Amino acid sequence: MKLSPAGTLFRFQVLGLCITLALGSSSTLVYAEAGIQFNSDILDVNDRKNIDLSQFSRSGYIMPGSYSMVVHINKNELPEQKIPFYASEKDPDGSQACISKALVEQLGLKEDAMKSLTWWHQGECLDESSVKGMESRGDLATSALYLSVPQAYLEYSSEDWDPPSRWDEGIPGLLFDYNINAQNRHQQNNGTRGYNVSGNGTAGANLGAWRLRADWQGQLDHQTGSGQPTDKTLDWSRYYAYRAIPALRSRLTVGENYLDSGIFDSFRFSGASLVSDDNMLPPNLRGYAPEVVGVAKTNAKVTISQQGRVLYETQVAAGPFRIQDINDAISGELDVRVEEQDGSVQEFKMNTASIPYLTRPGSLRFKLAAGKPSDWEHHSRGPLFGTGEFSWGVSNGWSLYGGALLGGDYNALSLGIGRDLMALGALSFDATQSRARMPQKDETLSGGSYRLSYSKTFDELDSQVTFAGYRFSEEDFMSMSEYLDARYDGNRVGNNKEMYTITFNKQFRDSGLSTYINYSHQTYWDRPANDRYNLTMSRYFDIGRFKNLSVSLSAYRNRYNETNDDGIYLGLSMPWGNGATLSYNTTVNRNDNTHRVGYYDRIDEHNNYQLSAGSSHSGANLGGYYNHESDVARLSANASYQEGRYSAVGMSAQGGMTLTQEGGALHRAGIMGGTRLLLDTNGVAEVPVRGYGSTVNTNRFGKAVVSDVNSYYRNKASIDLNKLGDNAEATRSVVQATLTEGAIGYRKFDVIAGEKAMAIIKLADGSAPPFGATVLNRRKQETGIVNDAGSVYLSGINPGESMTVHWNGDAQCEVQLPSPLPANMLMNTLLLPCKAVTVTARAPIAE
């Protein structure tokens, strides 16, 4: 909480005095229901009869009623909810929090513990004594209920993962996310000009646990002087809905989808699927997410797609790039396209790896799907099919897995076994047999495919084989997508033969050297082989007074359609000044040899830029790249110039909009249609909130959205108190949430905004409210405690607002703040008449 020195001093004085009042004298205040006596002689108060210290009369006492509180379970936090407090059956003069059955379900108690629970208050509230060692404590100052539950009674949880009982489905709302890239290029050697604008994103709505989504992608392409019209396309590529099924640790999807399988190749279909979701497992049991690495010769646009659907698109600066935030549900072959600003294009295919298919002992993971294959135009094409696969943890170390895909004229069966080799890593082997009938040729093709996968982390060697695999497919083996192409288009695309792939990391800590190797080799029965090699090495070192220098080497070869694209990138960088970096790099490829000197600087956490100048065989070159993380979008701009060849500029914008019944905001967005958290600061604008590694300011309505939140992780957000304005206080500055996939979470901070000043409150008869009376604003936030003769240090003062003064447990009178407020508030004392309000009779407390 951020307070002025005067406000902090005053509140500590009041609390300190109230705590030390039990000294006994002739002037004593007695609170019979608490059995506590306060000595008022030590108070420097003119009217010792006009004192209300009832709120301090009993440690931890909370008057019976219903309060909005955040629930803390050990070190975890649940959303704010209404918590009733009732007079205790064991102590009628005290009060006890009512832990309802709905709240108990969120505690994550084990099944055995749930069976032994008992209840009080007509079966409405949990009897804490039925959970041995459980304790509860309410705190009105922080609006929180603290529950301490022995870990032995709770389901498994970790530092950043909660059991399903604590997952939050979020609130209903609408969203629209976008990723726009634009480039303008001038080819000087032939005088042509052209521009390209491309984009993709997701529109959607959340209703309860359901996520309704529609993916879109579009492109606008124009070439001056080409004689061709402007090419325009806009497609809604996929319509679908999904929801989590926590009891089965799975995700249910209906509509248009791509087959999510660890055994069979992916294809597009319309129907339904129920798939065990690794994201619902603790982090150490989750799967492998694919990554794409490469080297851009110039500023470039990287597009990753699958069967025509754009999965990821971004602009990168010249040099090595590594894209690691692709959805881990993506499987199968990916198409990667790198469009350079000099007009050249790199294209290659990448097979997403899958770590060995292992399952914990006694556990069963499954993937079920049914429907009809469909094409890009949303038309069904092919037979009705059903598929199912499973992985069963037979014993400690052994897993059995397999599946079937049945679709009339196309059928496939698979069976495999996995073994945890402990110190030697993990290994799995599977065989798949397909049988496809081709009516137009009156023939049946049958073939097998065999796969071996391996993964290992060598902790003692600081190295990791993320994935290594080999696959061999017979000539007549067909995947479903190959079968559909052959039957309905008359041509077979694919016809894979052998595939080798490996991803390897190694750290040499003594020398500070880090290495990364990625290799894939794919052969075909009917066309030339494709190869891809990528080696990256980097090292940090010191030379004399120059510290933290870095040298990196990236070498690659892409062989695609019998064409080699080879290149080497060598870079050296060193810190320069405060946060800046000076660098030199050279790029060698089959067409050119480029040398560049670069300068990078990080202006602040939202802005950075880099400049470069160099030369090549073609002449001088210049380049620049600027990134800005605004509150509403992630923006970038780049420009490059190559003497005698081309000049180009590019821009990108990535963001989204989220709208709910609690409000909404424009925001940054990386994962289209992904999980997000709406933060509310009680209508206070320009409050800096930090979540998931970045800071944003709330908009004029006091709302901000933190996007790209990890699903099923415990995520925290907080107010940056160091940047909070002087006219704002945060009595609750940290929130946390564990959200299901695609959810719009909602959390509210307790923020008091307004001026601060000394004031004197007087009643209609000229007397003052009792010493210790509290002042609350219209949001029921405490803004001050009355001192002697009605003096009070008030915070959260806003023109024309009203506040109520409370004593004897009720609002007794109301003050109206002036409008406009006087200048220089801290140098003035406000005189505030307090008009009486009607005291409502308290409802009887149920026993």
N, C-alpha and C positions, 0 to 999 in steps of 0.2 A: 504494500500500500504506500502510495506517495503522499506525504503530508508536509505541510510547512513546519518549520521549527517551532513556531508558537503553538500550532495545533497539536503537534506531538507532545510537547512539554505539558500542555494543559491536560491532555487525556491521561498521561502517566501520573500526573498529580492526583487526579480524581480517583483513579484505580488504586493508587498507592494508599491514599487516605482511607478508602473504603475497606481495604484489606486489613488495615491496622486499627480499626475502630474498636475492637473487642478488648478494651483495657479496664472497663468498669469504673463508674463514677456516679455522682448524683444525677447527672443528666444522661440518661441512657434510653436508646431506642430499642425496643424489644419486638422481634418478629417471632411470634409464638409458634407459627406453623413450621418454622425452621429451627427454633430453639437457639437462635443467635442473638446476642446483645451487642449493640454498637454504642460506643462512647462518643457522644457528640461534642464533649467539651474541648477536644483537641482540634476541632474544626474552627477556622477563623470565619464564622458565619454570624451575621447580625441577628438573624431570626432562626434560632435553633429549633423552634417548633415547626418550621416550614421546611422539612427535609423528607425526601423520599428516596430511601436506599434499598427498596424492596428488591430491585433487580440484582443487588449484590448480597442478599441475605442468606443465600444457600449456594454452596459451590456446585456448579453444573446444573442448578435447578432451571427447568424450562416449564413455564406455565402451560397447563393442558390446553391443547388446540392443535391446529394443523399448520405445518410450516413447509415451505419449499426449501428443500435441502439437497445438496450433492452428497451421494453416498460413497464413502471410502471403505473398501474391503481390503484390509491389510494395506498394501501399497498401491492398490488398484482403485479406479474411480468409475462410478456409474453415473448416468445422466441425472440431472436435477429432477426431483419428483416430490410429491406431497407426502410428508411423513407425519402421521398423527401422534400426539403425545397424550397419554391417559394417566390418570391417577393410578399409582401402582397398587396391585392387590395386596402386596406384602408390606407396602409403606404408603398408607392413604395420604400422608402429607407430602409425599414426593410425586414424581412423575416419571414415566418410562416411555421410550419410543416404541411404537407399534411396528414391528417388522412383519409386513403383510405377506400373504402367500405368494403374491406376484413378485415381491422383492426377494423372497426366499429362492424362487426359481432362478433369479439372476446371480445368486451367490456362488453357484457352481459346486454345491455339495454333492458328495458321492452318493450312490444309490443306497448304500447301507446306512449312511447318516440320515438320509431323507426318511427312511422307514421308522426311525426312532424318535421323530420330532413330536413334541406336544405343543398345545396351544392354550392361550388365555384370552380374556375379553371376548367370550362367546365364540371361540374358535377363530377369531379374526387375526390374532397376533401370535408370533412365535414366542414360546417359552424358552428363553435363552439358556436356561439350566439344562435343557434337553440336549444341548450341544456342549459337552464338557469343555470348559476353558474359554467359551465365547463371551465377549464383553461388548457393550455398546455405549457410546457417549455422544450426546448432542452438543453442538456448539453454535449458538446463535450469532456470535461475532463473525464466524466464517460461513454461516449458513450451511453447515455440514453435519452429517451423521457419520461417526467413525465406528466401524465394526472391526473387531479383532477376532478372527476365526483361526483355530489351529490348522496348520497346513495339512495335517493328516486326514481331515474331514473334507478337503477340497479336491476337485478334479485337477489334473495336471495343468499347470500354467508356467510360463517362463517370463523373463524380464520384459519381453515385448509381444507376448502372445497370450490370449485369453481363451478359456474353453467356450464352446458354443452358447452356453447359458448367458454369457455376457455380450454376445454379438448384438450390434445395433443395426436394425434395418433402415434407419434414417426416417426422413419425412417425405411426403409427396411433393413433387415439383417437376418443373420442365427444365430442359438443358439443350444447349446448342453449342457444339465445339467445332472449331475450324482450324485449318492449317493452310495458309495461302503463300505461294511462292511466285515471284515475278522476275523475269530477266529481259533485258534489252541488249541486243548485241549488234555491232557494226563490223562487218568483215571488210577491211580496207583493201585487201588484195583483189576483190571482185566488186566492191562497192555496194554490196547488198546489206540491207538492214532487216532486222526481224525482232519480234518480241514474243514472249511466251508467258502465260499466266496459268498456273495449275493450282488445284486445291483439293482437299479431301477433309472429311470430318464426320460427325455423328450428331443427329438430332434425337431427342428422346424424352420420355416421361417416366416418372417413378410413381407407382401406385402400390402402397403397402410393400410387400416383399417382391413385387414384380417390377422388372426393368423393361420398358418398351423402347426399342431402338431402331433407327433407320440410318444406314451408312450412305454417304454420298461422295462422289468424286467428279471433278470436271476439269476441262482444259480449254484454253483459248490460245491458238497458235497462228501467227501471221508472219509471212515472209514477203517483204517489199520486192517487187520486180520478178517474183517467181511465176507470175501468171496464174497462181492458184488462189482460190478464195480463202478467206479466214476460216480456219478449222475450229469449230465450236462443239463441245460435247459436255453434257451434264447428265449423270446417271445416278439414280438411287440404286446402289449396287446390292443392298441387302436389307430386308425387313425381318425383324425377329424380336422375340421376347424371352427373358430368362429370369430365373430366381434361384436362390440358394435353398437346398434341402438339408438343413443342419443335421437332422437325425441320421441321414445317410452319408454325411460329409460329401455331398454331391451337388451338381448344378443341373437344373432342368432347363432345356432350351426348346422353344417351338418356333417354327417359321423357317426362313432360309438360313442355312448354316454350312460350314465346311466340316467334314468328318474329322473328329478329334480322336486319333487312334495311335497307340504305341506299336501297333503291328501292321495294319494295312495303310496304304498310301491314301492321302487326303483327296476328297473330291467334293464338289458342291451338290447340295441336295435340299429339298424342301420336306420338312417333317418334324420329328421330335427326337431329342436325345437326353439321356440321363447319364452323367459322367462323374465319376469320383474326382473331386477337385483337390489337387495337391496343395493349393493355396490355403485350404482349410486345415492343413496339418501344421504342426509346429515347424518353425523355420528349418531345423536340421533334418527334416524328413521331406523337404520339398524337392521338386525336380529341377531340371536344367533348362535355362532359357537360352535360345539361340543368340548368336552375336555375329555381326558382319564387320570385317576389317578390310582396309584397302588404303590406297594412297591417291589423293587427288593432285593432278598436275597443276591445276589452277583453282581459283574459286569455282566450286562445282555444286550441282544439285544431285543428291543421291536419292533414288527411288527404289524401294523394295516392294515387290508385288508377288502375288501368287494367283495363277490362273486368271490374270487380268485385273484382280482386285488389289488396289494400292493399300499396303499395310503400313507403310512408313515412308515419309518424304521429308527431307531437310536439306538445307544448304550448309556446306562446310568450307572452311578456308583451305588454301593450298597446303598440301602435306598429308601425313597419315591421319586416318580417321578410324574410330572404333565405335560401332553402334551396339549398345548392350541393353537397351530398354525395349526390345521387341517382346510382345506378349508371349509368355511361355506356353500358351495353349496352341501356338502355331506349330504345325508339323508338316513334313514333306519337303518338296523342292521349292526354293525361293528364287525369283528372278531379280538380279541386282543390276541397276543401270546408273552409271555415273556420267552425267552430262557436264563436260568442261565448258568454261566460258570461251575457249578458243574454238569451239564448235566440234571438237572430237568427243567420242563416246566410248566408254568402257562398258562392256556387258559380260556378265558371267552368271552362272547358276551356283547355288549353294544348297546343300542338303542339310536340313536341321538335324542335329544329333540328338540322340535320346540315351540317357545314361542307362546302364543295365537295369532290367525290369525286376526290382526287388521289392518285397513287401514285408512289413514287420510280422513276426511270428503270430499266428492266430488271426491276422487281419485279412480282409478281402477287399480288393479294389476292383472296380468294374467300370465298363463303358458300354452303354446301350444306345442304339439309334435305329430309327425306322423312318421310311419315307420313299420319295422318288428323286432320282438325280434331276438336276435342273441346270439350265444354261444361264448365260449372262442376261438374257432378255426375260428372265423369270418364268420361262416355259419349262414344264416337266419334260424330261427326255430320258427314257430308259425304263427298266422294270421296277416294280415295287420291290423294295429290299428291306431286310432286317439284319442288323449286325450286333454282336455282343462279344465282349472280351473280358477277361478277368485276370487277376494276379492274386495268388493265395500264398500267404506265408506258412509253408508246411511245418517248418521247424526253425530253430535258431540257425539261420544261415542259408537255408534252402527256400526257394520260391518256385512255384509252378504257375505257368501262365499260358494262355491260349485264347482262341476265339474263332468265330465263324462269321462269314459274310454271305448271306443267301439272297439271291436276286433272280430267280427264274433261270434264264440262260447263262447267268454268271454266278459262280459259287467259289468260295475260297475257305480253306480251313488252315488253322495255324496252331502249333503247340511248341512251347519252349520251357526252358528251365534256367533259373538263375541261382548263382552261388555267391554268398559273401565270403571271400577268401581271407577276411580279417586283415592281417598285416600285408597280404599280397593284393588287396583291392577287391573289386567286385566284377563278376563275369557272368554273361548270359549268352545262351544260344537258342535260336528258334528256327523252325522250318515252316514254310507256308506253301500250300499246294492250291493252285487255281485251276478251274475248269470253265472254259468259255465256249459257248456254241455260237457260231457265226451263220445265221440263216441264209444270208445272201450268197454265201459260198458253200453252204451245206457241209460245213466241217466243224469239228470240235477240237480246240486247242487246249492242251493240258500241260502244265509245267510247274516246276518247283522253284522256290527262292529260299536261300539259306543265309542266316545272319549271325555274326559273332560280335559282341559288344564288350568293352572293358573300360573301367574307370578306377582311378586310384589317386589318393593324396598321400605323398611321401613327406610326412611332417619332419622326419629327421633329416631329409635332404632338401627341405624347402622347395618342393616341386609338386606338380599336380598334373596327372593325365585327366583332363576334364572329360575327354571322350576319345576312344579309339575304336574303330569298327571296320569290319569287312563284310561285304554282302555279294553273293553270287546268285544270279537269276538265269534260269534256262531260257532258251530262245522262245519257247511257247508259253512261258509264264506271262500273265497279264494282270495288271492292276485294274480296278474298276474304271478309272479314268481312261486307261489305254483301251479297254474294251469298248467304252462308249464312243471314243474317237474312231475306232476301227469300224464299228457297226453303223454309226449314223453319219460320219463324215467320210468314210471310205479310206481313211489313212490312219495309220497307227503312229502316235507320237510317244516317244519314250524308248521302249524296247531296250531297257538297261541290261547290262551284262555283269560287270564287276564294279564295285565301289570300295575304295580305301579312303579312310578319313582319320585324322588325328588332330586333337587340340591339346597342346602341352605348354605348361608354364614352369619356369625354374628361376629361383632366386639364389644368387651367390652373395650372401650377406657380408662376408668378409671383404669382398672387393666392391660391394655396392652395385653389382650387376644384376639386371633383371632381363629375362628372355621370354619370348612368346613365339610359339610355332603353330601354324595352322596349315594343314595339307589335305588336299582331297584329289582323288583320281577316279574318274568315272569313264568306263568303257561301255560301248553299245554294240548290239548285234548288227546294226544296219547303218552306222555312221561313225565318223572318227571320234576318238576319245577326247575328253575335256580334262584339263589339269588346272589346279590352282595351288600355288605355294605362297606362303607369307611368313617372313621371319622378321621379328622386331626385337631389338636389343637396346637397352638404355642403362646409363650409369651416372650416378652423382659422384662428384669428387671436388677436392679443393686444390688450388694452386697458389701458394703463398697467401697474399692478402685477399685473393679472390675466392669466395666461399660459395658452396652449393652450385657449382657449375654442372651442367647436364649435357651429355652427349647421347644421341640416339641414332640408330640405324634401322631402316626398314627396307627390305628387299622383297620383291614379289614377281610372280610370273602367272599370267592368266592365259591359258591356251583354250581357245573357244572357236569352234568351226575351222580348225586347222590354222588358226592365226595366233601367233604369240604376241603378247603384250607384256614386255619385261620392263622393270624399273627398279631404281635404287634411290632411296632418300637418306641423306646424311645431314644431321642437324646438331648444332652446338648452341647452347643458351647459357646466359649468366645473369644473375640479378643486377639491376641497374637502378640505383636510387631507392625510393620508398615504394616497393610493390611493383616496380616496372621490371621488364626483362628485355635484354638485348640478345639477338640471335643471328646466327648465320646458318644457311642450309644450301644444299645443292641437290638437284634432282636430275637423274640421268635416265632417259628412256630411249626407245628406238628412234624417235624423231628429233630429239633435242637434248641439250645439256644446259641446265639453268642454274645460275647462282643468285642467291638473294640474301640481303641483310634486312632484318626485321626488328621492329620495336613494338613491344606489347605493354600496355599499362591498364591497370584496373583503377578506374576513377573512384568507384565506391562499389558497394555490393550489388548495385543495379546497373552499372555501366562499365564497359571495358572496350578497348579498341586495339587494333594492331595495324601497323603500316609496314610496307616492304618495298624495296627497290633492288633491282638487279639487272642481270644481262644474260643473254642466251645467244645461240648461233644466229637467231633472227634479229637480234638487236636488244635495246633496253626494254625493261618491263617495270611497271609500277602496280601496286595493289594496296587495297585497304579493306578492313572489315570492322564493323561496329556493331556491338550488341547492347540492347537496352531492355532491362527487365522492368516494365512498368507494372502498375497495379492491375491494369486491365488486359495486358497482352505481353507476349515475348516478341520483341521486334529486333530485326537485324537489317543492315544495309551493307553492301559490298560493291567494290568497283575494281576493275583491272584494265591494264593497257599493255599491249605488246606492240612494240615499234614495227610498223610496216605490215601488221597482220590483223589485229582486231582491237576493239575497245568494248567494254561491257560493264553494265551495272546490274545489280540484283537487289531485291528486297524480299523480306519474308515477315509474316505476322502469324502468330500462333496464340490462340486464346479461346475464350468461351463465355457463355452467359448461363447463369443459373437463376431460376425464379421459383420461389416457394411461397406458401401462405405466411411464412415468417419474414419474408422479404427476399431480396436477391442482389446480385452484383455481377458486373463484368469482371473477368479474371483471366489469369494465365492458365493454359492447359497444355499438357504434353500427351497424355493418354486419352484418345478420343472416347468420350462417353464413360470415362472412368469414375472412380470413387472420389468424392470431394466432401469438404467440411465447411458448412456455412457458420461463420462466427458473428455474434451479435454483441455489440458493446452498449446496449441500452440506448440506442439512438445517438450516441456520441460520435461525431465524425473525426476523421484524421487521427484515429488511435492506431499506433503501430502494433500489429499482431504478427507473431512469428510462428510458422508451422512448416514442417517438412523441409527445413533448410533455407527458407527465404522469408523475408519480411514484406508485408503489404500493409497499406493504410486503409482503414475503413472508409467507405464512401459517405456521402452527405446524409445517408439514412442510418449510419452506424453499422453497416454490414460489410463483410469481406468474405471471400471464398478462397480456401486453400485447396488447390487441386492436386492431382496425382498422388492421392493418399493411398498407402498400401492397404489392400483389402485384408481383413482378418489379422492385421497387426494392431498392436496397441499404439495409437498415434497421439502425440501431445501437441498442443498449441498454447501459446502464452502471449501475454502483452509485454512488449519490450519497455520495461519501466524506465530504462535509461533515456529513452526517447519520448516518453510520455510528457505532454505539455504541463506547464505549471498549474493550469486551471483544471486539472483532472486528477482523480484518485481512483485506484483500482483496488477494491477490497477483495476481489477474487480475480487473480491474474493468470491462472493455469487451468486448462481443461484437458481432458483426454477422451478418446473414443476408439472402440474397436468396431469397425464398420464392415458390413458384408459388401460383396463386389457390386459396384455401380451405385451404391447408396449415396444419398445426400444427407450427411450428418448435420446436426444442429446443436450448437453449444452457445451458452450465453455467459458473458463476463459481467461481473458486477462493477460498473464504472460510474463514478459520480463526477459530473462535469459542471463547472461554473466558477464564479469568483469566490474568494474567501475574505471574511471580514469579521471584526468584533461587532456584537450586537447586544442590545438590552431589550429583553422581552418583558412587557408589563401587561397585567390583566386589566379588565374593565374597571375594577375598583382601585387601581393604582398599585396593587400588590404584585409580587413576582411569583412565577411558578416555583415549586419546591426545588431546593438544591438536589441535583441528581436526576431531574426530569430529562427526558430525551427528546430531541427534535428529529422528525422524520420528514423526508420529501414525499412527493406524490407516488414515487416508486417504492415506498416503504424502506428506503435506505436511511441509515442513521447519519445525520449531518452535524450533530453537535450534542453536548451534554451541558445542562444549565448549571451555572456556578452561583455564587452568592449574589443576591439582589437582582437576579434575572440576567446576569451577564453570561454570554455564550460565544464561543468561537465557532462560527458557521462556515461550512464548506458547501460547494455545489449551489451557489447563489446565482439564479438566472432571473432576468427582468420579468416582473409580473407573476411569477410562480407563487404558489402557496405551500406552506409547511405546517405540519401539525405538531403540537407539543403533548407528550404523553407522561402521565404519572398515574399511580394506583392501577396500572395495568391497562389503561384506556387512553384514547385521544381526548383531551380535555378542552383544548382551544386551538385556534388556527391563526397563523400570521400570514400577511400578504406582503410580498417583497416589492419594493418600489420599481417603477418603470418610467424613465430609464434609470439605470443604476448610477450612483454618484461616481465622479471621476476619482481615481486613486483610492480604491476601496480599502486598502490596508491602512491608510492614514485616517479613515473615517470610522465612526461608530454608528451603526444603524439603530434607530429607535423603532421597535416593532410592537405595535398594539396586538394583543392576542384575543381574538373574539371567541367566545365560548361555543362549543359544539355539543350537540346532544349525545349523551352517553347511552349507548345501547346496552340493555341488560344482557348479561352473559348467559349463554345457553347452559343448561345443567350438564355436568360432566357424567357420562355414563360410567357406571362401575362395572 
